[in-house]
Amino acid sequence: MAKVFISELVLRDGHQSLIATRMRTEDMLPICAKLDNIGFWSLEAWGGATFDACVRFLREDPWDRLKKLRKALPNSRIQMLLRGQNLLGYRHYSDDVVRAFVQKSADNGVDVFRVFDALNDLRNMKVSIEAVKKAGKVAEGAISYTTSPVHDIPYFVAMAREFEAMGCDTLAIKDMAGLLTPNSTAELVKALKSATSIPIHLHSHATSGLSAMCFLKGVENGATILDTCNSSFGEGASHSSTESIVAALAGTEYDTGLDLAALQEITAYFREVRKKYWQYESAFTGVDTRVLVNQVPGGMISNLSNQLKEQGALNRMDEVLLEIPRVREDLGFPPLVTPTSQIVGTQAVLNVLTGERYQSVTTEVKNYFMGRYGKAPGSVNSEVRSLAIGNQEIITCRPADMLEDEMDKLRGEIESLAKSEEDVLTYAMFPELGRNFLQERAADALKPEQLLPMGTNTACGPFYAANEFNVTLHGETYHIHVTGSGRPGEDARPFYVSVDGVPEEVLVETLAEIEVYGGPGGVATGSGKVKSSDKKSAAGKRPRPSHQGHVTTAMPGTIVDVLAKTGQKVKAGDAVLVIEAMKMENEVQASISGTVIGVFVAKGDAVTPDEALIEIQPE
């Protein structure tokens, strides 16, 4: 009798898709014993954006999370999502870093490694798969499913055969955006089943409303493992609910054998847990058939929603969703999965917010055009490529072949803070973020984002926050538009506003803690003093942009690197700053040729488009 196995995604992809990966370890551990007793084929609990979110937002050690989950789930396979040569970061790493990361992940508790590449470039997955096999763990080769003029069944069958030749134990169809239809699922699974002998693992988001039907067609044609998510974090941009699929297959030849009543106990627990994270709820949690056109994955749309909210531009989401397919076509139809989803998504946001397509081109898009992520699936737009990189050389080899071993260098850079090889790897994934995390850990100063009480109404809160309003003072009414803010939690936090169309900065200095009373229309009490200045910022005096020599950023972000110095001669188009916006690093270029006569920023500064960051005197 045929049997279908279930991989449960509630500890990773479910909350990544619906609450921007914000679930904390403390809310996972109490239910682990019940999850462990269900009999899932695997529990996906690590990888993807969880590593980033732990360090960036939750201020947790992601390795510590993995160790705790391993201890709490003694009878279950823990599964992780690994981005091939990108690991869990946004660039390619040298082979020695890849091997070290896989080995340490295995040592700390990962049993199943789902390895994929955003471009489906098999060269970028080979070393990871070899490392998984060497560690004695389950290697799952993943096809990043997408639709385009260049992606068809023969294309995917050729990939599957290569995965089997590499020694993969299972084969995943990773439908990260929910693009599969019942008919295409049946055809693809049938073709893969005929071409290979390894088990087929089917992964599809419920965004388009088709995933449950796709699962049925998948198992009828030979898929034996399904990815589902407990209904407390299921459906919409997440996945078909575990309970529904278990019930649908019960009593058939595909019966999962899982206890529906036991699953309901897990559901009840997570429904209560989810309420704690209301402020991170995505506005895009239901069925959204636009995904069949824009191909935006569940995790991406959740984070895109939060990122646009931070820019004060959530109302422009529809414009961004229309722009994403255009950018994707310009880049040769890459599947939209990390990091290409961020690369395409960030460029689409820039194209919309700046008002002119490719007026500002991100560093990642330039690297993509130069072949530094691998081979594009289709032909790229030659005009856009020329605009982005000019006549720079395009590499054709495996990108990692150009990298020297990095581990010794990384150990030296972080040896004063790293207590283990895992710490070195954390730093490797996110150098600036990782260093800050390790420094704060050493100072016992790690503090997670604040979880607001349900129903809190606060103008500066991260959810339902007003960003445009009128203020009347001494009989005069002013139109205020909040365009950005500095980091929360600081004693003095800058807010960037437009007052009757004139850019201003308000520095809010905390004098007393704010006590918030929950419930609809909650009241906040406290005190503080406000300073206003048209030039002053937390980092010092920054002039307003007033002439062509003033260099500005296209969107709010954080300065990662200052490349230009006072007195240095630069040419128009030279990179003078590196800024992080929407989790991607972007170069800020010289607006004109000349001599740098003023640098108004330093690493770590929060900046906005209303400020001059560098001043250049024309030749």
Secondary structure, DSSP 8 states (H G I E B T S, - for coil): ----EEEE-TTTHHHHHHHTT---GGGTGGGHHHHHHH--SEEEEEETTHHHHIIIII---HHHHHHHHHHH-TTS-EEEEE-GGGTTSSS---HHHHHHHHHHHHHTT--EEEE--TT--GGGTHHHHHHHHHTT-EEEEEEE---BTTB-HHHHHHHHHHHHHHT-SEEEEEETT----HHHHHHHHHHHHHH--S-EEEEEBSTTS-HHHHHHHHHHTT--EEEEB-GGG-STTSB-BHHHHHHHHTTSTT-----HHHHHHHHHHHHHHHHTTGGG--S--S--TTHHHH---HHHHHHHHHHHHHTT-GGGHHHHHHHHHHHHHHTT---S-TTHHHHHHHHHHHHHHSSSTTSS--HHHHHHHTTTT---SS---HHHHHHHHTT-----S-GGGG----HHHHHHHHTTT-SSHHHHHHHHHSHHHHHHHHHHHHTT---------TT---TTSSSS---EEEEEETTEEEEEEEEEE--TT-SEEEEEEEETTEEEEEEEEE-S--EE--STT--EE--EEEEEESSEETTEE-----STTEE--SS-EEEEEE---TT-EE-TT-EEEEEEETTEEEEEE-SSSEEEEEE---TT-EE-TTS--EEEEE-
